[in-house]
Amino acid sequence: MVSRRVFMRVLGAALLAALGLLAGIPHVYAFFSRRRRVKPGGWKRSGERILLPLPRLEGDVSLERALANRRSIRDYTREPLRLEEVSQVLWAAYGITETRYGFKTTPSAGATYPLEVYLVAYPEGVLLPDGGFLEPGSYHYDPHSHSITLVKRGDLSRALYEAALEQEWVLEARACIVIAAVYERTTRRYGQRGVRYVHMEVGHAGQNIYLQATALGLATVAIGAFYDEDVKRVVGLGPSEEPLYLMPLARPLRPYYLDESDLMSYIDAYRG
Ligand SMILES: Cc1cc2nc3c(=O)[nH]c(=O)nc-3n(C[C@H](O)[C@H](O)[C@H](O)COP(=O)(O)O)c2cc1C
């Protein structure tokens, strides 16, 4: 007969081993999460959380062409954005690109990742795959589950436009991405110098948005001129989140295209 003490020891060891497996092996987590996975091109609404279509890792436009055609564009059509386009732009902004530690599309000092990305969807601004529209309001982007969660319901476009010194392009876009920072995540490790690291990082995220928007034939412009407190209130940011960039998103009225021969003549003229 196995004594009670031996039995308890074996049971304890088995429990510890199971816990170790669960904590240490990402595959176990992946196995349990598989049921909630969204297929490429698919999307799913679960309560207030929207699981976005998975990002595409291949596109039709080269990096060089996206760089050449990147421009701040402020005149837009009224055509809505598609959810898969918004999903792709959010991933480019701050999505996951490394699955062991959850590193992202931007470099980040000490991988402290101080940024929080929000989407403000305008009325009839983002078309869903089922033919409806994304409910207007502000949404928080979670890079890990590649999902957005409703933070504040309603048409926030006019209030955001007013918070951004009435820059028309904020009102006329179909959605607006807001990038905020929690400085503490980076200054806790780097002190005052962390402030500049946060500003460098938001520049990376902003450029990612520009390039991805360009590659998708969309338009954006980086906006730094706004009343911080008003943007915080309108979007529903947390008390430690400071807004740094607004980036309206829409289809360009006149897409920008850099002609190769124009560039050659320009460079030639400077060479004399
Ligand atoms: C930090 C920063 C803040 C900016 N703020 C605004 C802004 O508030 N409103 C705006 O229309 N454009 C803003 N811009 C966009 C610039 O006006 C634009 O990048 C510049 O005119 C060069 O044009 P390009 O982006 O097409 O190359 C900002 C750009 C940066 C980098």
Ligand as a Chemical Component Dictionary entry (heavy atoms), coordinates in Angstrom:
data_LIG
# 
_chem_comp.id                   LIG 
_chem_comp.type                 NON-POLYMER 
_chem_comp.pdbx_formal_charge   0 
_chem_comp.three_letter_code    LIG 
# 
loop_
_chem_comp_atom.comp_id 
_chem_comp_atom.atom_id 
_chem_comp_atom.alt_atom_id 
_chem_comp_atom.type_symbol 
_chem_comp_atom.charge 
_chem_comp_atom.model_Cartn_x 
_chem_comp_atom.model_Cartn_y 
_chem_comp_atom.model_Cartn_z 
_chem_comp_atom.pdbx_ordinal 
LIG C1  C1  C 0 6.226  66.147 -35.545 1  
LIG C2  C2  C 0 5.352  66.532 -36.712 2  
LIG C3  C3  C 0 4.207  67.274 -36.475 3  
LIG C4  C4  C 0 3.362  67.612 -37.545 4  
LIG N1  N1  N 0 2.194  68.256 -37.280 5  
LIG C5  C5  C 0 1.339  68.508 -38.296 6  
LIG C6  C6  C 0 0.081  69.117 -38.019 7  
LIG O1  O1  O 0 -0.276 69.419 -36.892 8  
LIG N2  N2  N 0 -0.752 69.320 -39.077 9  
LIG C7  C7  C 0 -0.417 68.972 -40.351 10 
LIG O2  O2  O 0 -1.225 69.182 -41.262 11 
LIG N3  N3  N 0 0.775  68.415 -40.644 12 
LIG C8  C8  C 0 1.655  68.162 -39.650 13 
LIG N4  N4  N 0 2.851  67.536 -39.922 14 
LIG C9  C9  C 0 3.165  67.115 -41.295 15 
LIG C10 C10 C 0 4.189  68.063 -41.964 16 
LIG O3  O3  O 0 3.567  69.281 -42.269 17 
LIG C11 C11 C 0 4.727  67.394 -43.250 18 
LIG O4  O4  O 0 5.381  66.202 -42.895 19 
LIG C12 C12 C 0 5.692  68.296 -44.010 20 
LIG O5  O5  O 0 4.989  69.373 -44.581 21 
LIG C13 C13 C 0 6.436  67.556 -45.124 22 
LIG O6  O6  O 0 5.536  66.960 -46.024 23 
LIG P1  P1  P 0 5.522  65.386 -46.321 24 
LIG O7  O7  O 0 5.150  64.690 -45.055 25 
LIG O8  O8  O 0 4.509  65.217 -47.414 26 
LIG O9  O9  O 0 6.894  64.994 -46.763 27 
LIG C14 C14 C 0 3.702  67.214 -38.884 28 
LIG C15 C15 C 0 4.867  66.475 -39.089 29 
LIG C16 C16 C 0 5.686  66.129 -38.020 30 
LIG C17 C17 C 0 6.909  65.275 -38.283 31 
# 
loop_
_chem_comp_bond.comp_id 
_chem_comp_bond.atom_id_1 
_chem_comp_bond.atom_id_2 
_chem_comp_bond.value_order 
_chem_comp_bond.pdbx_ordinal 
LIG C1  C2  SING 1  
LIG C2  C3  SING 2  
LIG C2  C16 DOUB 3  
LIG C3  C4  DOUB 4  
LIG C4  N1  SING 5  
LIG C4  C14 SING 6  
LIG N1  C5  DOUB 7  
LIG C5  C6  SING 8  
LIG C5  C8  SING 9  
LIG C6  O1  DOUB 10 
LIG C6  N2  SING 11 
LIG N2  C7  SING 12 
LIG C7  O2  DOUB 13 
LIG C7  N3  SING 14 
LIG N3  C8  DOUB 15 
LIG C8  N4  SING 16 
LIG N4  C9  SING 17 
LIG N4  C14 SING 18 
LIG C9  C10 SING 19 
LIG C10 O3  SING 20 
LIG C10 C11 SING 21 
LIG C11 O4  SING 22 
LIG C11 C12 SING 23 
LIG C12 O5  SING 24 
LIG C12 C13 SING 25 
LIG C13 O6  SING 26 
LIG O6  P1  SING 27 
LIG P1  O7  DOUB 28 
LIG P1  O8  SING 29 
LIG P1  O9  SING 30 
LIG C14 C15 DOUB 31 
LIG C15 C16 SING 32 
LIG C16 C17 SING 33 
# 
